[in-house]
Amino acid sequence: MGTKMYCSVENRDRGFTLVELLMAMAILGIIFAALASTFVIQSRSYDLQEQVTEMTQTARAAMDMMTREIRMAGCNPAGAVFNGITYNASQLQIRMDLTDASGNPGSDGATTGPNENIIYTYDAANLRIDRNTGASAQPFAENIQSFTFSYLDSDGNATTATADIRQVSIAITARTAKPDSNGTFRTYTLSSLVTPPNLYL
């Protein structure tokens, strides 16, 4: 009489249990949350770095152009009489004779040509420096927290007399366009002491 053998066949098509699905979903949720958090942090960091770069470039470009123009103050090949820099506490006015009556390079003894009479002012309401070359004030540098300037005589002392101005001290503080994650604005300050050689003649 033969012996009966019973074989146990495993059910390989049973799928996942509810507990296994919930655990898998929880693990995936944690991974996605970590990835999203990392992405947000990196995105904010990149945005902040971009703003800091833009802020720094704005301040440097403004200071560079302003410094070059101040150095040209009083340029007067024709020997005309005018003030290279006129004292004014609320605006920085620079005058030079660079072109002839037709606007070509040269000199005509006047400061009425393009970029021969330049006025810089600070617009505190809009946080910017404006530049006026005769027609009207145009935005020159945006997101400027402060713009200060002072006039110095030949000994380096502050002066309010136009005839005594020999140097101009400038300070520009730029700031980022948007606050960082702490709600504060990053700032960058540049200062320069400019000596226009033509004012010593």
N, CA and C atoms as a LAMMPS dump frame, in Angstrom:
ITEM: TIMESTEP
0
ITEM: NUMBER OF ATOMS
603
ITEM: BOX BOUNDS ff ff ff
-5.0000000000000000e+02 5.0000000000000000e+02
-5.0000000000000000e+02 5.0000000000000000e+02
-5.0000000000000000e+02 5.0000000000000000e+02
ITEM: ATOMS id mol type element x y z
1 1 1 N 0.869 -1.174 0
2 1 2 C 0 0 0
3 1 3 C 0.903 1.219 0
4 2 1 N 0.713 2.095 -0.989
5 2 2 C 1.586 3.266 -1.114
6 2 3 C 1.254 4.358 -0.1
7 3 1 N 2.285 5.154 0.2
8 3 2 C 2.105 6.272 1.14
9 3 3 C 1.702 7.51 0.357
10 4 1 N 0.681 8.203 0.868
11 4 2 C 0.228 9.445 0.21
12 4 3 C 1.111 10.588 0.654
13 5 1 N 1.514 11.392 -0.309
14 5 2 C 2.339 12.552 0.029
15 5 3 C 1.55 13.823 -0.28
16 6 1 N 1.621 14.728 0.647
17 6 2 C 0.916 16.004 0.471
18 6 3 C 1.939 17.112 0.277
19 7 1 N 1.78 17.887 -0.741
20 7 2 C 2.697 19 -1.013
21 7 3 C 1.984 20.313 -0.722
22 8 1 N 2.707 21.206 -0.076
23 8 2 C 2.144 22.536 0.208
24 8 3 C 2.611 23.489 -0.895
25 9 1 N 1.701 24.058 -1.588
26 9 2 C 2.032 24.984 -2.668
27 9 3 C 1.827 26.411 -2.163
28 10 1 N 2.93 27.23 -2.246
29 10 2 C 2.843 28.623 -1.765
30 10 3 C 2.068 29.465 -2.763
31 11 1 N 1.261 30.331 -2.225
32 11 2 C 0.499 31.239 -3.09
33 11 3 C 1.363 32.458 -3.396
34 12 1 N 1.932 32.435 -4.603
35 12 2 C 2.841 33.522 -4.946
36 12 3 C 2.098 34.72 -5.54
37 13 1 N 0.85 34.642 -5.712
38 13 2 C 0.09 35.745 -6.315
39 13 3 C -0.743 36.504 -5.278
40 14 1 N -0.32 36.413 -4.04
41 14 2 C -1.167 37.032 -3.006
42 14 3 C -1.04 38.555 -2.968
43 15 1 N 0.054 39.226 -3.549
44 15 2 C 0.217 40.681 -3.583
45 15 3 C 0.71 41.227 -2.255
46 16 1 N 0.538 42.577 -2.069
47 16 2 C 0.975 43.243 -0.851
48 16 3 C -0.175 43.349 0.128
49 17 1 N 0.188 43.318 1.381
50 17 2 C -0.841 43.518 2.407
51 17 3 C -1.035 45.014 2.576
52 18 1 N -2.089 45.406 3.238
53 18 2 C -2.39 46.825 3.486
54 18 3 C -1.294 47.469 4.317
55 19 1 N -0.768 46.747 5.279
56 19 2 C 0.299 47.275 6.139
57 19 3 C 1.546 47.555 5.308
58 20 1 N 1.889 46.637 4.399
59 20 2 C 3.062 46.82 3.55
60 20 3 C 2.887 48.031 2.628
61 21 1 N 1.699 48.195 2.086
62 21 2 C 1.423 49.361 1.233
63 21 3 C 1.55 50.66 2.001
64 22 1 N 1 50.671 3.212
65 22 2 C 1.071 51.891 4.035
66 22 3 C 2.509 52.232 4.395
67 23 1 N 3.292 51.19 4.713
68 23 2 C 4.698 51.429 5.049
69 23 3 C 5.458 51.96 3.834
70 24 1 N 5.219 51.378 2.673
71 24 2 C 5.889 51.842 1.444
72 24 3 C 5.514 53.277 1.136
73 25 1 N 4.241 53.602 1.299
74 25 2 C 3.781 54.979 1.039
75 25 3 C 4.41 55.951 2.03
76 26 1 N 4.533 55.529 3.28
77 26 2 C 5.133 56.396 4.294
78 26 3 C 6.602 56.668 3.973
79 27 1 N 7.326 55.606 3.572
80 27 2 C 8.746 55.766 3.225
81 27 3 C 8.907 56.677 2.006
82 28 1 N 8.065 56.46 0.987
83 28 2 C 8.111 57.308 -0.201
84 28 3 C 7.772 58.754 0.139
85 29 1 N 6.808 58.928 1.035
86 29 2 C 6.429 60.289 1.453
87 29 3 C 7.586 61.006 2.119
88 30 1 N 8.324 60.28 2.987
89 30 2 C 9.484 60.871 3.668
90 30 3 C 10.564 61.243 2.647
91 31 1 N 10.799 60.337 1.693
92 31 2 C 11.825 60.61 0.664
93 31 3 C 11.446 61.827 -0.178
94 32 1 N 10.177 61.884 -0.616
95 32 2 C 9.728 63.024 -1.433
96 32 3 C 9.775 64.328 -0.644
97 33 1 N 9.41 64.261 0.649
98 33 2 C 9.455 65.462 1.488
99 33 3 C 10.889 65.96 1.634
100 34 1 N 11.835 65.026 1.809
101 34 2 C 13.248 65.412 1.929
102 34 3 C 13.756 66.023 0.626
103 35 1 N 13.364 65.411 -0.498
104 35 2 C 13.781 65.944 -1.802
105 35 3 C 13.204 67.332 -2.041
106 36 1 N 11.928 67.499 -1.696
107 36 2 C 11.278 68.802 -1.886
108 36 3 C 11.926 69.86 -1.005
109 37 1 N 12.235 69.485 0.24
110 37 2 C 12.874 70.418 1.161
111 37 3 C 14.251 70.835 0.649
112 38 1 N 15.011 69.86 0.151
113 38 2 C 16.337 70.148 -0.403
114 38 3 C 16.233 71.065 -1.612
115 39 1 N 15.26 70.796 -2.462
116 39 2 C 15.064 71.626 -3.66
117 39 3 C 14.725 73.063 -3.276
118 40 1 N 13.822 73.226 -2.298
119 40 2 C 13.416 74.569 -1.863
120 40 3 C 14.606 75.321 -1.275
121 41 1 N 15.391 74.635 -0.434
122 41 2 C 16.559 75.271 0.182
123 41 3 C 17.565 75.696 -0.881
124 42 1 N 17.839 74.793 -1.83
125 42 2 C 18.792 75.123 -2.894
126 42 3 C 18.282 76.243 -3.783
127 43 1 N 16.976 76.236 -4.044
128 43 2 C 16.382 77.288 -4.869
129 43 3 C 16.496 78.642 -4.186
130 44 1 N 16.215 78.669 -2.87
131 44 2 C 16.327 79.933 -2.122
132 44 3 C 17.774 80.406 -2.074
133 45 1 N 18.686 79.454 -1.868
134 45 2 C 20.101 79.798 -1.807
135 45 3 C 20.573 80.365 -3.136
136 46 1 N 20.147 79.752 -4.231
137 46 2 C 20.527 80.221 -5.571
138 46 3 C 19.949 81.613 -5.826
139 47 1 N 18.69 81.801 -5.443
140 47 2 C 18.031 83.097 -5.644
141 47 3 C 18.735 84.187 -4.844
142 48 1 N 19.091 83.864 -3.59
143 48 2 C 19.781 84.836 -2.75
144 48 3 C 21.145 85.176 -3.329
145 49 1 N 21.876 84.158 -3.79
146 49 2 C 23.196 84.378 -4.369
147 49 3 C 23.102 85.247 -5.623
148 50 1 N 22.053 85.025 -6.401
149 50 2 C 21.83 85.816 -7.616
150 50 3 C 21.562 87.277 -7.251
151 51 1 N 20.768 87.479 -6.202
152 51 2 C 20.453 88.841 -5.755
153 51 3 C 21.693 89.544 -5.21
154 52 1 N 22.506 88.805 -4.44
155 52 2 C 23.731 89.389 -3.883
156 52 3 C 24.675 89.803 -5.005
157 53 1 N 24.78 88.952 -6.024
158 53 2 C 25.636 89.272 -7.18
159 53 3 C 25.132 90.517 -7.892
160 54 1 N 23.822 90.579 -8.11
161 54 2 C 23.231 91.741 -8.785
162 54 3 C 23.431 93.01 -7.966
163 55 1 N 23.243 92.902 -6.644
164 55 2 C 23.427 94.047 -5.752
165 55 3 C 24.863 94.563 -5.833
166 56 1 N 25.821 93.651 -5.767
167 56 2 C 27.241 94.026 -5.81
168 56 3 C 27.594 94.675 -7.143
169 57 1 N 27.119 94.1 -8.226
170 57 2 C 27.411 94.654 -9.555
171 57 3 C 26.792 96.037 -9.723
172 58 1 N 25.569 96.219 -9.203
173 58 2 C 24.902 97.524 -9.292
174 58 3 C 25.714 98.596 -8.58
175 59 1 N 26.147 98.291 -7.347
176 59 2 C 26.918 99.264 -6.571
177 59 3 C 28.244 99.586 -7.248
178 60 1 N 28.915 98.56 -7.746
179 60 2 C 30.224 98.778 -8.379
180 60 3 C 30.099 99.566 -9.686
181 61 1 N 29.086 99.224 -10.486
182 61 2 C 28.897 99.935 -11.755
183 61 3 C 28.559 101.404 -11.506
184 62 1 N 27.692 101.656 -10.525
185 62 2 C 27.317 103.038 -10.203
186 62 3 C 28.525 103.823 -9.702
187 63 1 N 29.29 103.212 -8.799
188 63 2 C 30.466 103.894 -8.258
189 63 3 C 31.505 104.144 -9.347
190 64 1 N 31.706 103.179 -10.224
191 64 2 C 32.701 103.313 -11.295
192 64 3 C 32.36 104.469 -12.229
193 65 1 N 31.1 104.532 -12.662
194 65 2 C 30.704 105.592 -13.592
195 65 3 C 30.742 106.959 -12.921
196 66 1 N 30.245 107.018 -11.69
197 66 2 C 30.224 108.284 -10.968
198 66 3 C 31.646 108.802 -10.725
199 67 1 N 32.532 107.891 -10.367
200 67 2 C 33.929 108.261 -10.106
201 67 3 C 34.593 108.8 -11.374
202 68 1 N 34.353 108.127 -12.501
203 68 2 C 34.944 108.587 -13.767
204 68 3 C 34.445 109.982 -14.122
205 69 1 N 33.152 110.234 -13.917
206 69 2 C 32.595 111.547 -14.27
207 69 3 C 33.079 112.634 -13.318
208 70 1 N 33.214 112.303 -12.04
209 70 2 C 33.72 113.303 -11.092
210 70 3 C 35.163 113.675 -11.426
211 71 1 N 35.945 112.693 -11.85
212 71 2 C 37.341 112.982 -12.22
213 71 3 C 37.429 113.927 -13.413
214 72 1 N 36.378 113.936 -14.246
215 72 2 C 36.362 114.828 -15.41
216 72 3 C 35.825 116.222 -15.072
217 73 1 N 35.351 116.399 -13.846
218 73 2 C 34.778 117.692 -13.453
219 73 3 C 35.789 118.822 -13.683
220 74 1 N 35.304 119.888 -14.296
221 74 2 C 36.163 121.046 -14.528
222 74 3 C 37.011 120.958 -15.776
223 75 1 N 36.867 119.876 -16.551
224 75 2 C 37.613 119.764 -17.814
225 75 3 C 37.211 120.943 -18.699
226 76 1 N 38.182 121.766 -19.082
227 76 2 C 37.85 123.041 -19.701
228 76 3 C 38.926 123.476 -20.699
229 77 1 N 39.042 122.765 -21.812
230 77 2 C 40.093 123.099 -22.797
231 77 3 C 39.978 124.505 -23.362
232 78 1 N 38.754 125.023 -23.457
233 78 2 C 38.562 126.349 -24.062
234 78 3 C 38.807 127.488 -23.083
235 79 1 N 39.019 127.178 -21.821
236 79 2 C 39.29 128.22 -20.829
237 79 3 C 38.075 129.01 -20.4
238 80 1 N 36.883 128.44 -20.561
239 80 2 C 35.663 129.138 -20.131
240 80 3 C 35.576 129.143 -18.606
241 81 1 N 34.706 129.986 -18.098
242 81 2 C 34.548 130.098 -16.639
243 81 3 C 33.274 129.367 -16.216
244 82 1 N 33.445 128.308 -15.451
245 82 2 C 32.301 127.613 -14.855
246 82 3 C 32.814 126.759 -13.69
247 83 1 N 31.908 126.372 -12.821
248 83 2 C 32.278 125.547 -11.672
249 83 3 C 32.237 124.067 -12.071
250 84 1 N 33.351 123.371 -11.854
251 84 2 C 33.39 121.945 -12.163
252 84 3 C 32.437 121.156 -11.279
253 85 1 N 32.392 121.526 -10.002
254 85 2 C 31.456 120.922 -9.046
255 85 3 C 30.85 122.052 -8.239
256 86 1 N 29.535 122.101 -8.207
257 86 2 C 28.823 123.148 -7.472
258 86 3 C 28.322 122.59 -6.152
259 87 1 N 28.599 123.306 -5.052
260 87 2 C 28.152 122.807 -3.748
261 87 3 C 26.632 122.76 -3.691
262 88 1 N 26.122 121.621 -3.272
263 88 2 C 24.692 121.452 -3.028
264 88 3 C 24.549 120.217 -2.141
265 89 1 N 23.868 120.374 -1.014
266 89 2 C 23.756 119.275 -0.057
267 89 3 C 22.819 118.174 -0.536
268 90 1 N 21.905 118.485 -1.454
269 90 2 C 20.902 117.495 -1.867
270 90 3 C 21.158 116.886 -3.248
271 91 1 N 22.131 117.418 -3.984
272 91 2 C 22.437 116.856 -5.296
273 91 3 C 23.919 117.029 -5.593
274 92 1 N 24.434 116.124 -6.414
275 92 2 C 25.834 116.188 -6.818
276 92 3 C 25.869 116.61 -8.278
277 93 1 N 26.351 117.843 -8.52
278 93 2 C 26.381 118.384 -9.876
279 93 3 C 27.815 118.444 -10.389
280 94 1 N 28.02 117.876 -11.577
281 94 2 C 29.346 117.809 -12.192
282 94 3 C 29.271 118.472 -13.563
283 95 1 N 30.19 119.386 -13.834
284 95 2 C 30.188 120.07 -15.128
285 95 3 C 31.545 119.955 -15.792
286 96 1 N 31.529 119.806 -17.126
287 96 2 C 32.753 119.679 -17.902
288 96 3 C 32.477 120.096 -19.345
289 97 1 N 33.501 120.459 -20.06
290 97 2 C 33.361 120.848 -21.475
291 97 3 C 34.076 119.795 -22.316
292 98 1 N 33.287 118.893 -22.924
293 98 2 C 33.862 117.774 -23.663
294 98 3 C 33.554 117.793 -25.158
295 99 1 N 32.543 118.57 -25.558
296 99 2 C 32.129 118.559 -26.964
297 99 3 C 31.988 119.974 -27.507
298 100 1 N 31.992 120.069 -28.828
299 100 2 C 31.788 121.374 -29.45
300 100 3 C 30.288 121.623 -29.616
301 101 1 N 29.962 122.687 -30.289
302 101 2 C 28.548 123.064 -30.441
303 101 3 C 27.736 122.024 -31.197
304 102 1 N 28.398 121.218 -32.02
305 102 2 C 27.699 120.183 -32.788
306 102 3 C 27.602 118.859 -32.045
307 103 1 N 28.193 118.8 -30.86
308 103 2 C 28.155 117.562 -30.083
309 103 3 C 29.299 116.625 -30.398
310 104 1 N 30.263 117.105 -31.198
311 104 2 C 31.427 116.283 -31.531
312 104 3 C 32.508 116.466 -30.467
313 105 1 N 33.391 115.48 -30.319
314 105 2 C 34.476 115.638 -29.338
315 105 3 C 35.255 116.913 -29.599
316 106 1 N 35.496 117.639 -28.536
317 106 2 C 36.195 118.912 -28.659
318 106 3 C 35.79 119.826 -27.528
319 107 1 N 35.775 121.124 -27.787
320 107 2 C 35.443 122.087 -26.749
321 107 3 C 34.845 123.33 -27.378
322 108 1 N 33.803 123.869 -26.739
323 108 2 C 33.198 125.099 -27.246
324 108 3 C 33.034 126.14 -26.145
325 109 1 N 33.639 125.872 -24.985
326 109 2 C 33.558 126.839 -23.89
327 109 3 C 32.237 126.836 -23.153
328 110 1 N 31.379 125.838 -23.427
329 110 2 C 30.077 125.758 -22.745
330 110 3 C 29.894 124.351 -22.184
331 111 1 N 28.955 124.233 -21.266
332 111 2 C 28.671 122.921 -20.659
333 111 3 C 27.215 122.542 -20.919
334 112 1 N 26.791 122.758 -22.156
335 112 2 C 25.394 122.485 -22.509
336 112 3 C 25.249 121.241 -23.387
337 113 1 N 26.36 120.616 -23.749
338 113 2 C 26.306 119.428 -24.599
339 113 3 C 25.925 118.177 -23.824
340 114 1 N 25.787 117.062 -24.544
341 114 2 C 25.447 115.794 -23.891
342 114 3 C 26.489 115.403 -22.843
343 115 1 N 26.024 115.053 -21.67
344 115 2 C 26.884 114.6 -20.565
345 115 3 C 27.933 115.631 -20.141
346 116 1 N 27.602 116.902 -20.304
347 116 2 C 28.512 117.95 -19.846
348 116 3 C 28.04 118.608 -18.552
349 117 1 N 26.785 118.417 -18.234
350 117 2 C 26.236 118.95 -16.981
351 117 3 C 25.386 117.833 -16.361
352 118 1 N 25.982 117.113 -15.421
353 118 2 C 25.361 115.909 -14.865
354 118 3 C 24.973 116.15 -13.413
355 119 1 N 23.75 115.758 -13.078
356 119 2 C 23.271 115.918 -11.706
357 119 3 C 22.802 114.561 -11.172
358 120 1 N 23.38 114.166 -10.032
359 120 2 C 22.972 112.947 -9.344
360 120 3 C 22.152 113.308 -8.11
361 121 1 N 21.014 112.639 -7.955
362 121 2 C 20.179 112.842 -6.769
363 121 3 C 19.738 111.482 -6.235
364 122 1 N 19.389 111.473 -4.956
365 122 2 C 18.924 110.226 -4.338
366 122 3 C 17.418 110.284 -4.141
367 123 1 N 16.722 109.288 -4.676
368 123 2 C 15.272 109.17 -4.533
369 123 3 C 14.996 108.147 -3.425
370 124 1 N 14.84 108.648 -2.186
371 124 2 C 14.666 107.761 -1.03
372 124 3 C 13.361 106.978 -1.093
373 125 1 N 12.326 107.566 -1.68
374 125 2 C 11.027 106.884 -1.752
375 125 3 C 11.093 105.643 -2.62
376 126 1 N 11.881 105.7 -3.685
377 126 2 C 11.994 104.571 -4.62
378 126 3 C 13.319 103.822 -4.499
379 127 1 N 14.127 104.189 -3.495
380 127 2 C 15.411 103.527 -3.249
381 127 3 C 16.269 103.451 -4.513
382 128 1 N 16.564 104.624 -5.061
383 128 2 C 17.386 104.632 -6.264
384 128 3 C 18.142 105.959 -6.388
385 129 1 N 19.186 105.913 -7.21
386 129 2 C 19.925 107.12 -7.572
387 129 3 C 19.459 107.511 -8.966
388 130 1 N 19.121 108.779 -9.136
389 130 2 C 18.715 109.286 -10.445
390 130 3 C 19.86 110.101 -11.048
391 131 1 N 19.912 110.106 -12.369
392 131 2 C 20.946 110.854 -13.094
393 131 3 C 20.273 111.73 -14.137
394 132 1 N 20.597 113.018 -14.097
395 132 2 C 19.997 113.986 -15.008
396 132 3 C 21.098 114.632 -15.838
397 133 1 N 20.985 114.504 -17.17
398 133 2 C 21.997 115.116 -18.049
399 133 3 C 21.418 116.298 -18.832
400 134 1 N 20.278 116.792 -18.391
401 134 2 C 19.7 117.966 -19.042
402 134 3 C 18.225 117.865 -19.317
403 135 1 N 17.771 116.716 -19.785
404 135 2 C 16.349 116.583 -20.135
405 135 3 C 15.502 116.347 -18.884
406 136 1 N 15.742 115.253 -18.228
407 136 2 C 15.009 114.929 -17.001
408 136 3 C 15.773 113.853 -16.251
409 137 1 N 15.447 113.686 -14.977
410 137 2 C 16.127 112.679 -14.155
411 137 3 C 15.708 111.281 -14.587
412 138 1 N 16.693 110.417 -14.79
413 138 2 C 16.454 109.036 -15.187
414 138 3 C 17.022 108.099 -14.122
415 139 1 N 16.35 106.954 -13.882
416 139 2 C 16.898 105.998 -12.905
417 139 3 C 18.307 105.564 -13.31
418 140 1 N 19.225 105.641 -12.383
419 140 2 C 20.628 105.305 -12.647
420 140 3 C 21.038 104.014 -11.933
421 141 1 N 20.612 103.849 -10.686
422 141 2 C 20.924 102.638 -9.917
423 141 3 C 19.744 102.329 -9.002
424 142 1 N 19.237 101.097 -9.085
425 142 2 C 18.066 100.674 -8.305
426 142 3 C 18.498 99.944 -7.035
427 143 1 N 17.559 99.84 -6.095
428 143 2 C 17.776 99.146 -4.817
429 143 3 C 18.982 99.712 -4.067
430 144 1 N 19 101.036 -3.96
431 144 2 C 20.059 101.728 -3.23
432 144 3 C 19.495 102.187 -1.89
433 145 1 N 20.052 101.657 -0.83
434 145 2 C 19.559 101.987 0.508
435 145 3 C 19.99 103.379 0.951
436 146 1 N 21.186 103.785 0.547
437 146 2 C 21.628 105.145 0.859
438 146 3 C 22.689 105.604 -0.138
439 147 1 N 22.694 106.897 -0.37
440 147 2 C 23.695 107.529 -1.241
441 147 3 C 24.078 108.85 -0.598
442 148 1 N 25.317 108.952 -0.135
443 148 2 C 25.768 110.172 0.532
444 148 3 C 27.037 110.681 -0.147
445 149 1 N 27.223 111.981 -0.067
446 149 2 C 28.428 112.591 -0.63
447 149 3 C 28.761 113.834 0.181
448 150 1 N 30.025 114.163 0.215
449 150 2 C 30.467 115.376 0.906
450 150 3 C 31.604 115.995 0.114
451 151 1 N 31.778 117.295 0.307
452 151 2 C 32.776 118.05 -0.448
453 151 3 C 33.941 118.408 0.476
454 152 1 N 35.145 118.261 -0.048
455 152 2 C 36.338 118.541 0.754
456 152 3 C 37.224 119.566 0.054
457 153 1 N 37.962 120.336 0.868
458 153 2 C 38.894 121.304 0.294
459 153 3 C 40.253 120.638 0.067
460 154 1 N 41.249 121.413 -0.296
461 154 2 C 42.567 120.857 -0.625
462 154 3 C 43.259 120.223 0.577
463 155 1 N 42.836 120.589 1.791
464 155 2 C 43.421 120.002 3.003
465 155 3 C 42.63 118.794 3.504
466 156 1 N 41.567 118.434 2.776
467 156 2 C 40.756 117.286 3.188
468 156 3 C 39.696 117.612 4.202
469 157 1 N 39.426 118.908 4.402
470 157 2 C 38.39 119.322 5.347
471 157 3 C 37.071 119.56 4.619
472 158 1 N 35.966 119.307 5.309
473 158 2 C 34.645 119.526 4.712
474 158 3 C 34.472 121.006 4.39
475 159 1 N 33.86 121.271 3.244
476 159 2 C 33.622 122.659 2.836
477 159 3 C 32.24 122.81 2.225
478 160 1 N 31.684 124.018 2.358
479 160 2 C 30.395 124.336 1.732
480 160 3 C 30.573 125.412 0.662
481 161 1 N 31.82 125.786 0.404
482 161 2 C 32.109 126.83 -0.59
483 161 3 C 32.481 126.175 -1.917
484 162 1 N 31.734 126.499 -2.948
485 162 2 C 31.984 125.91 -4.271
486 162 3 C 33.418 126.136 -4.732
487 163 1 N 33.931 127.319 -4.503
488 163 2 C 35.287 127.66 -4.965
489 163 3 C 36.361 126.833 -4.273
490 164 1 N 36.054 126.272 -3.103
491 164 2 C 37.061 125.518 -2.344
492 164 3 C 37.001 124.007 -2.574
493 165 1 N 36.04 123.536 -3.344
494 165 2 C 35.89 122.087 -3.534
495 165 3 C 37.05 121.539 -4.364
496 166 1 N 37.74 120.541 -3.792
497 166 2 C 38.856 119.895 -4.493
498 166 3 C 38.699 118.368 -4.519
499 167 1 N 37.854 117.843 -3.656
500 167 2 C 37.618 116.406 -3.595
501 167 3 C 36.154 116.136 -3.272
502 168 1 N 35.693 114.955 -3.64
503 168 2 C 34.33 114.537 -3.308
504 168 3 C 34.393 113.138 -2.692
505 169 1 N 33.779 113 -1.538
506 169 2 C 33.705 111.7 -0.874
507 169 3 C 32.312 111.121 -1.116
508 170 1 N 32.261 109.899 -1.633
509 170 2 C 30.981 109.269 -1.97
510 170 3 C 30.842 107.947 -1.229
511 171 1 N 29.619 107.629 -0.812
512 171 2 C 29.318 106.317 -0.228
513 171 3 C 27.984 105.83 -0.787
514 172 1 N 27.984 104.609 -1.285
515 172 2 C 26.769 103.993 -1.835
516 172 3 C 26.514 102.686 -1.096
517 173 1 N 25.309 102.538 -0.557
518 173 2 C 24.908 101.272 0.063
519 173 3 C 23.765 100.683 -0.75
520 174 1 N 24.046 99.563 -1.403
521 174 2 C 23.014 98.871 -2.175
522 174 3 C 22.422 97.756 -1.32
523 175 1 N 21.245 97.294 -1.686
524 175 2 C 20.632 96.181 -0.958
525 175 3 C 19.993 95.206 -1.947
526 176 1 N 19.73 94.002 -1.475
527 176 2 C 19.097 93.004 -2.336
528 176 3 C 17.664 93.431 -2.641
529 177 1 N 17.14 92.953 -3.754
530 177 2 C 15.786 93.335 -4.167
531 177 3 C 14.726 92.733 -3.254
532 178 1 N 15.021 91.544 -2.705
533 178 2 C 14.061 90.865 -1.825
534 178 3 C 14.764 90.455 -0.531
535 179 1 N 14.007 90.331 0.566
536 179 2 C 14.623 89.902 1.824
537 179 3 C 14.966 88.414 1.787
538 180 1 N 15.895 88.006 2.655
539 180 2 C 16.238 86.584 2.733
540 180 3 C 15.207 85.848 3.586
541 181 1 N 15.493 84.589 3.913
542 181 2 C 14.527 83.771 4.651
543 181 3 C 14.265 84.302 6.059
544 182 1 N 15.168 85.133 6.574
545 182 2 C 14.98 85.74 7.895
546 182 3 C 14.22 87.065 7.835
547 183 1 N 13.874 87.478 6.619
548 183 2 C 13.141 88.729 6.456
549 183 3 C 14.022 89.959 6.428
550 184 1 N 15.33 89.765 6.298
551 184 2 C 16.246 90.911 6.269
552 184 3 C 16.871 91.05 4.88
553 185 1 N 17.228 92.282 4.545
554 185 2 C 17.861 92.562 3.266
555 185 3 C 19.383 92.529 3.435
556 186 1 N 20.068 91.899 2.511
557 186 2 C 21.525 91.946 2.503
558 186 3 C 21.942 93.3 1.938
559 187 1 N 23.027 93.859 2.448
560 187 2 C 23.502 95.159 1.967
561 187 3 C 24.98 95.081 1.587
562 188 1 N 25.385 96.032 0.76
563 188 2 C 26.774 96.103 0.303
564 188 3 C 27.128 97.582 0.163
565 189 1 N 28.19 98.007 0.842
566 189 2 C 28.567 99.423 0.845
567 189 3 C 29.912 99.638 0.156
568 190 1 N 29.955 100.646 -0.687
569 190 2 C 31.189 101.074 -1.343
570 190 3 C 31.412 102.547 -1.034
571 191 1 N 32.641 102.925 -0.803
572 191 2 C 32.952 104.338 -0.599
573 191 3 C 34.199 104.698 -1.395
574 192 1 N 34.281 105.957 -1.764
575 192 2 C 35.412 106.407 -2.58
576 192 3 C 35.68 107.885 -2.345
577 193 1 N 36.939 108.241 -2.348
578 193 2 C 37.349 109.641 -2.266
579 193 3 C 37.931 109.997 -3.629
580 194 1 N 37.258 110.901 -4.336
581 194 2 C 37.637 111.217 -5.715
582 194 3 C 38.253 112.613 -5.789
583 195 1 N 39.382 112.686 -6.47
584 195 2 C 40.069 113.968 -6.646
585 195 3 C 40.083 114.335 -8.125
586 196 1 N 39.245 115.282 -8.547
587 196 2 C 39.252 115.717 -9.956
588 196 3 C 40.495 116.574 -10.217
589 197 1 N 41.407 116.138 -11.063
590 197 2 C 42.648 116.882 -11.293
591 197 3 C 42.406 118.286 -11.848
592 198 1 N 41.315 118.483 -12.6
593 198 2 C 41.065 119.794 -13.201
594 198 3 C 40.683 120.857 -12.174
595 199 1 N 40.26 120.456 -10.989
596 199 2 C 39.9 121.436 -9.963
597 199 3 C 41.109 122 -9.263
598 200 1 N 42.276 121.411 -9.512
599 200 2 C 43.507 121.914 -8.899
600 200 3 C 44.235 122.884 -9.811
601 201 1 N 43.729 123.038 -11.042
602 201 2 C 44.421 123.921 -12.002
603 201 3 C 44.148 125.381 -11.695
